[in-house]
Amino acid sequence: METMATDARNEAQTDFIYCCGAITEVLKFGSCQLHSGHKMLFLIIPGNPGVVGFYGTFMQTLHCMFGYRHPVWAVSHAGHCVPPDTMDMVEDASIMTTEEDVFGLNGQIEHKLAFLRKHVPRETSLVLVGHSIGCYIILEMMKRDPELKVMKAVMLFPTIERMAQTPQGKVMTPVLCHMRYVAYLPLFLLSLLPEGLKTILVKLVFGGICSLDYTVVQPTVGLLSGDCAANAMYMGGQEMRKVLERDNVTIKQNLEKLVFYYGATDHWCPVQYYNEIKQDFPNGDFRLCENGFRHAFVLDAGRNVANMVVEWIRGDLRT
């Protein structure tokens, strides 16, 4: 019976909702609805693509390591998921305006704030965990809503500055900003393939990763639906144009709440950025990877990174 109870606690629930009028996937470990009795929520803000299925192992480990006491949720980026058959990409296309642009970078930030307002009680304390552009989104959330009850914000492989100037940014900026529409044709053709064939192709692409977490295969197949990848590329193009100078004001105001973890060989946020931010904020908690983890750590190191996060913040949460 004990084993069965533990297994049940390790199972995730997936909800599809409309948030800011766009399809949104929410992956949940632990309580699926929050009330005033829930003191704390771990909320994962993903990178790009903002597919929550990539973070299952990472989230499950966090949930387990904290004794299943705190719910662990991840909210996808707007439009970065395949809608179920009964739903569309947008709730009502006639009211979606270019000014709102929920699929753009600013819209994705407002999307996360709207999700919190609607689904998380205001008195619930938050442990925010960002990955890649999710770290930029978290800083913006804290800036735009200073009253958020953020206990800790963990920034994993943070792309919070000068993205277009990074080695990977220099390669991807022309693709995402000037050749995005050219990429739509092969994406469309891939979306027409049978699911089984797409699965085989994804496994071939990931074949060189020795310790691949196979739970990421199906979410990657879903990404090949066409619209999801197109929305991710659109958001990526805006990242290259809009993620420029580091927001030192917000970092300074929240320094005691922030933990940054930089990759040692990360082409999206080079070690130079780690050295500079550490020099600018000598009292901050900045860590450099010593384990060789890739930027897309969820592919093969979700459990390892989750264990590290637990060690970093356990004392602050008084668990």
For each residue, the residues with C-beta under 8 A, 3 or more apart:
1: 4 5
2: 5 6
3: 6 7
4: 1 7 8
5: 1 2 8 9
6: 2 3 9 10
7: 3 4 10 11
8: 4 5 11
9: 5 6 29 30 63 64 68
10: 6 7 29 60 63 64
11: 7 8
12: 27 28 29 56 59 60
13: 27 28 32
14: 25 26 27 28 52
15: 25 26 28 32
16: 23 24 25 26 81 83 84 87
17: 23 24 26
18: 21 22 23 24 87 90 91
19: 22 24 75 78 111 114 115 118
20: 78 100 102 107 110 111 114
21: 18 90 91 92 95 96 100 102
22: 18 19 78 79 89 90 91 96 102 103 111
23: 16 17 18 78 79 81 83 87 88 89 90 91
24: 16 17 18 19 75 76 78 81 111 115
25: 14 15 16 51 52 53 75 76 80 81
26: 14 15 16 17 52 73 74 75 76 115 119
27: 12 13 14 52 53 55 56 59 73 74 76
28: 12 13 14 15 31 32 71 72 73
29: 9 10 12 59 60 62 63 71 72 73
30: 9 63 68 70 71 72
31: 28 34 38 71
32: 13 15 28 71
33:
34: 31 38 41 71 119 120 121 124
35: 38 121
36: 121 123
37:
38: 31 34 35 41 71 121 124
39: 124 125
40: 70 124 125 126 127 151 317
41: 34 38 70 71 72 73 120 124 125 126 127
42: 59 62 63 66 70 71 72 73 127 129
43: 73 74 75 116 120 126 127 128 129
44: 52 55 58 59 72 73 74 75 129 130 131 134
45: 74 75 112 128 129 130 131 134 135 137 138
46: 49 50 51 52 54 55 74 76 77 80 131 132 134
47: 50 131 132 133 134 157 159 296
48: 77 80 132 133 232 235 236 239
49: 46 54 77 80 223 228 229 232
50: 46 47 76 77 80 108 134 232 235
51: 25 46 54 76 80 81 219 220 222 223 228
52: 14 25 26 27 44 46 55 56 74 75 76 81 219
53: 25 27 56 215 216 218 219 222
54: 46 49 51 216 219 220 298
55: 27 44 46 52 58 59 74 131 298 302
56: 12 27 52 53 59 60 215 302
57: 60 61 213 215 298 302 303 306
58: 44 55 61 62 297 298 302 303 305 306
59: 12 27 29 42 44 55 56 62 63 72 74 306
60: 10 12 29 56 57 63 64 72
61: 57 58 64 65 302 303 306 307 310
62: 29 42 58 59 65 66 72 129 306 309 310
63: 9 10 29 30 42 59 60 66 68 70 71 72
64: 9 10 60 61 67 68
65: 61 62 306 307 310
66: 42 62 63 69 70 310 314 317 319
67: 64 319
68: 9 30 63 64
69: 66 319
70: 30 40 41 42 63 66 127
71: 28 29 30 31 32 34 38 41 42 63
72: 28 29 30 41 42 44 59 60 62 63
73: 26 27 28 29 41 42 43 44
74: 26 27 43 44 45 46 52 55 59
75: 19 24 25 26 43 44 45 52 112 115
76: 24 25 26 27 46 50 51 52 80 81
77: 46 48 49 50 80 108 111 231 232 235
78: 19 20 22 23 24 102 103 107 108 111 231
79: 22 23 89 90 102 103 227 228 231
80: 25 46 48 49 50 51 76 77 223 228 231 232
81: 16 23 24 25 51 52 76 222 228
82: 222 225 228
83: 16 23 87 88 89
84: 16 87
85:
86:
87: 16 18 23 83 84
88: 23 83 91 93
89: 22 23 79 83 227
90: 18 21 22 23 79 93 96
91: 18 21 22 23 88
92: 21 95 96
93: 88 90 96
94:
95: 21 92
96: 21 22 90 92 93 100 102
97: 100 101
98: 101
99:
100: 20 21 96 97 107
101: 97 98 104 106 107
102: 20 21 22 78 79 96 107 108 110 111
103: 22 78 79 107 108 231 234 235
104: 101 107 108 234 235 238
105: 108 109 133 235 238 239 242 243
106: 101 109 110 238 242
107: 20 78 100 101 102 103 104 110 111
108: 50 77 78 102 103 104 105 111 112 137 235
109: 105 106 112 113 137 140 141 144
110: 20 102 106 107 113 114
111: 19 20 22 24 77 78 102 107 108 114 115
112: 45 75 108 109 115 116 137 141
113: 109 110 116 117 141 144 145
114: 19 20 110 111 117 118
115: 19 24 26 75 111 112 118 119 120
116: 43 112 113 119 120 126 141 148
117: 113 114 120
118: 19 114 115
119: 26 34 115 116
120: 34 41 43 115 116 117 124 126
121: 34 35 36 38 124
122: 149
123: 36 149
124: 34 38 39 40 41 120 121 149
125: 39 40 41 149 150 151
126: 40 41 43 116 120 148 149 150 151
127: 40 41 42 43 70 150 151 152 153 154 313 317
128: 43 45 138 141 150 152 153 154
129: 42 43 44 45 62 134 153 154 156 309
130: 44 45 134 135 136 137 138 153 154 155 156 158
131: 44 45 46 47 55 134 135 156 157 297 298
132: 46 47 48 135 156 157 158 159 268 295
133: 47 48 105 136 137 159 235 239 243
134: 44 45 46 47 50 129 130 131 137 138
135: 45 130 131 132 138 139 155 156 157 158 159 160 260
136: 130 133 139 140 158 159 160 239 243
137: 45 108 109 112 130 133 134 140 141
138: 45 128 130 134 135 141 142 153 155
139: 135 136 142 143 160 247 250 251
140: 109 136 137 143 144 247 250
141: 109 112 113 116 128 137 138 144 145 148
142: 138 139 145 146 148 150 153 250 253 254
143: 139 140 146 247 249 250
144: 109 113 140 141
145: 113 141 142 148
146: 142 143 253
147:
148: 116 126 141 142 145
149: 122 123 124 125 126
150: 125 126 127 128 142 153 254 257
151: 40 125 126 127 257 316 317
152: 127 128 257 258 259 313 316 317
153: 127 128 129 130 138 142 150 254 257 258 259
154: 127 128 129 130 259 261 309 312 313
155: 130 135 138 158 160 258 259 260 261
156: 129 130 131 132 135 261 297 305 309
157: 47 131 132 135 261 262 263 266 268 269 295 297
158: 130 132 135 136 155 260 261 262 269
159: 47 132 133 135 136 163 166 239 243 268 269
160: 135 136 139 155 243 246 247 269
161: 243 244 245 246 269 273
162: 165 166 169 243 244 245 246 273
163: 159 166 169 239 240 243 268
164: 169 170 173 240 241 243
165: 162 169 170
166: 159 162 163 169 170 267 268 269 270
167: 170 171 267 270
168: 171 172 267 268
169: 162 163 164 165 166 172 173 240 268
170: 164 165 166 167 173
171: 167 168 174 175
172: 168 169 175 176 236 240
173: 164 169 170 176 177 240
174: 171 177 178 179
175: 171 172 178 179 180 183
176: 172 173 179 180 233 236 237 239 240
177: 173 174 180 237 240 241
178: 174 175
179: 174 175 176 182 183
180: 175 176 177 183 184 233 234 237
181: 184
182: 179 185
183: 175 179 180 186 187 233
184: 180 181 187 188 230
185: 182 188 189
186: 183 189 190
187: 183 184 190 191 224 226 229 230
188: 184 185 191 192 226
189: 185 186 192 193
190: 186 187 193 198 201 224 226
191: 187 188 224 225 226
192: 188 189
193: 189 190 197 198 201 224
194: 197 198
195: 198 199 221
196: 199 200
197: 193 194 200 201
198: 190 193 194 195 201 202 221 224
199: 195 196 202 203 217 218 221
200: 196 197 203 204
201: 190 193 197 198 204 205
202: 198 199 205 206 217 220 221 224
203: 199 200 206 207 217
204: 200 201 207
205: 201 202
206: 202 203 209 212 216 217 220 299
207: 203 204
208:
209: 206 212 299 300
210: 300
211: 300 301
212: 206 209 216 299 300
213: 57 216 298 299 300 302 303
214: 217
215: 53 56 57 218 219
216: 53 54 206 212 213 219 220 298 299
217: 199 202 203 206 214 220 221
218: 53 199 215 221 222
219: 51 52 53 54 215 216 222 223
220: 51 54 202 206 216 217 223 224
221: 195 198 199 202 217 218 224
222: 51 53 81 82 218 219 225 228
223: 49 51 80 219 220 228 229 232
224: 187 190 191 193 198 202 220 221 228 229
225: 82 191 222 228 229
226: 187 188 190 191 229 230
227: 79 89 230 231
228: 49 51 79 80 81 82 222 223 224 225 231 232
229: 49 187 223 224 225 226 232 233
230: 184 187 226 227 233 234
231: 77 78 79 80 103 227 228 234 235
232: 48 49 50 77 80 223 228 229 235 236
233: 176 180 183 229 230 236 237
234: 103 104 180 230 231 237 238
235: 48 50 77 103 104 105 108 133 231 232 238 239
236: 48 172 176 232 233 239 240
237: 176 177 180 233 234 240 241
238: 104 105 106 234 235 241 242
239: 48 105 133 136 159 163 176 235 236 242 243
240: 163 164 169 172 173 176 177 236 237 243
241: 164 177 237 238
242: 105 106 238 239
243: 105 133 136 159 160 161 162 163 164 239 240
244: 161 162
245: 161 162
246: 160 161 162 251 277
247: 139 140 143 160 250 251
248: 251 252 280
249: 143 252 253
250: 139 140 142 143 247 253 254
251: 139 246 247 248 254 255 258 277 281 284
252: 248 249 255 281
253: 142 146 249 250
254: 142 150 153 250 251 257 258
255: 251 252 258 281 283 284
256:
257: 150 151 152 153 254
258: 152 153 155 251 254 255 284 285
259: 152 153 154 155 285 287 312 313
260: 135 155 158 274 277 284 285 286 287
261: 154 155 156 157 158 287 288 289 305 308
262: 157 158 266 269 271 273 274 286 287 288 289
263: 157 266 269 289 293 294 295
264: 271 288 289 290 292
265: 292 294
266: 157 262 263 269 270 271 289 294 295
267: 166 167 168 270 295
268: 132 157 159 163 166 168 169 295
269: 157 158 159 160 161 166 262 263 266 273 274 295
270: 166 167 266 267 273 274
271: 262 264 266 274 275 288
272: 275 276
273: 161 162 262 269 270 276 277
274: 260 262 269 270 271 277 278 286 288
275: 271 272 278 279
276: 272 273 279 280
277: 246 251 260 273 274 280 281 284 286
278: 274 275 281 282 284 286
279: 275 276 282
280: 248 276 277
281: 251 252 255 277 278 284 286
282: 278 279
283: 255
284: 251 255 258 260 277 278 281
285: 258 259 260 312
286: 260 262 274 277 278 281
287: 259 260 261 262 312
288: 261 262 264 271 274
289: 261 262 263 264 266 292 293
290: 264
291: 301 304
292: 264 265 289
293: 263 289 297 301 304 305
294: 263 265 266 297 299 300 301
295: 132 157 263 266 267 268 269
296: 47 299
297: 58 131 156 157 293 294 300 301 302 304 305
298: 54 55 57 58 131 213 216 301 302
299: 206 209 212 213 216 294 296
300: 209 210 211 212 213 294 297
301: 211 291 293 294 297 298 304 305
302: 55 56 57 58 61 213 297 298 305 306
303: 57 58 61 213 306 307
304: 291 293 297 301 307 308
305: 58 156 261 293 297 301 302 308 309
306: 57 58 59 61 62 65 302 303 309 310
307: 61 65 303 304 310 311
308: 261 304 305 311 312
309: 62 129 154 156 305 306 312 313
310: 61 62 65 66 306 307 313 314
311: 307 308 314
312: 154 259 285 287 308 309
313: 127 152 154 259 309 310 316 317
314: 66 310 311 317 319
315: 318
316: 151 152 313
317: 40 66 127 151 152 313 314
318: 315
319: 66 67 69 314
